């Protein structure tokens, strides 16, 4: 069976959920080999969970240089592995970093790039990326006709399923080229929502829309989110109105989320918003307009004023 390289997405050895989705996707077309690029000791922390999602092999590229230099060490490691193993495909999370890695890797290896996949089909030599376009209105399938297909996979786009793998370790070098050292990360700080889970990782997301009315009033959304231990999201209208920062936008031009529970407060449910949250397992909508399209996809709906409903919900959740 052909190898499929999966770049492990982690922060300081804490694995991101999207990695399990990538390993699940990889199993559709071959045998997943996880690629861990990080500081020394990272792979040891991740190995067990990578095995639980079917990683047959774990390539370990550990060095003090691996994390300090933006995306280039990851591109270097993946490019070396593409040459060495001739995999069926390389799968990378379609995050801000992942998109840059995928693009650079495709250019470096002279390969075709398939972006923002929500599924993978086919087999080695005939890899097909499934993509959702026009706000989820159409599903298209694409193939690369040059080199090793490099596929960026949308976080939350598919369901992760467990399958035991051997996770056999193999060390690889991290070639820290001088060019890579021209820009160094000196520190990272979250801007807002520091203690909350990341939007695409959270099992509960509470989002606010234009109906929230102002940046100050977004506090009602945050309080409910904190009662649930949830991430906060926002519609584009809320972001464009300056109520909440752009990195929290959910939808076609924002992030895709697929939590166990999605709570939409004052969001009408435009197709572009739905594109980013409609695969959530349970959807609760609070909207004062009974005709709002969000109710078409909501499992539970409350027709009412969010400023009356959300605080009651916050209080109830807080009691449990
Ligand atoms: P509105 O449509 O204005 O809805 C506000 C809702 O709040 C209404 O239904 C109203 O009844 C309700 N409301 C008002 N006050 C209260 C209250 N007190 N209590 C309860 N309910 C109340 N949108 C996204 O969200 N994400 C995207 O990624 C995205 N990408 C886009 C890409 C393109 C190319 C385009 C053209 C559009 C995109 N949009 C996106 C915008 C999208 O079309 C909608 O304009 C947007 O989702 C509307 O946001 P909203 O539901 O918050 O606002």
Boltz pocket constraint, residues with backbone or C-beta under 6 A from the ligand:
constraints:
  - pocket:
      binder: B
      contacts: [[A, 208], [A, 209], [A, 210], [A, 211], [A, 212], [A, 234], [A, 235], [A, 236], [A, 237], [A, 238], [A, 249], [A, 250], [A, 251], [A, 252], [A, 253], [A, 254], [A, 255], [A, 265], [A, 266], [A, 267], [A, 268], [A, 269], [A, 270], [A, 271], [A, 272], [A, 273], [A, 276], [A, 286], [A, 287], [A, 288], [A, 289], [A, 292], [A, 304], [A, 305], [A, 306], [A, 307]]
      max_distance: 6.0
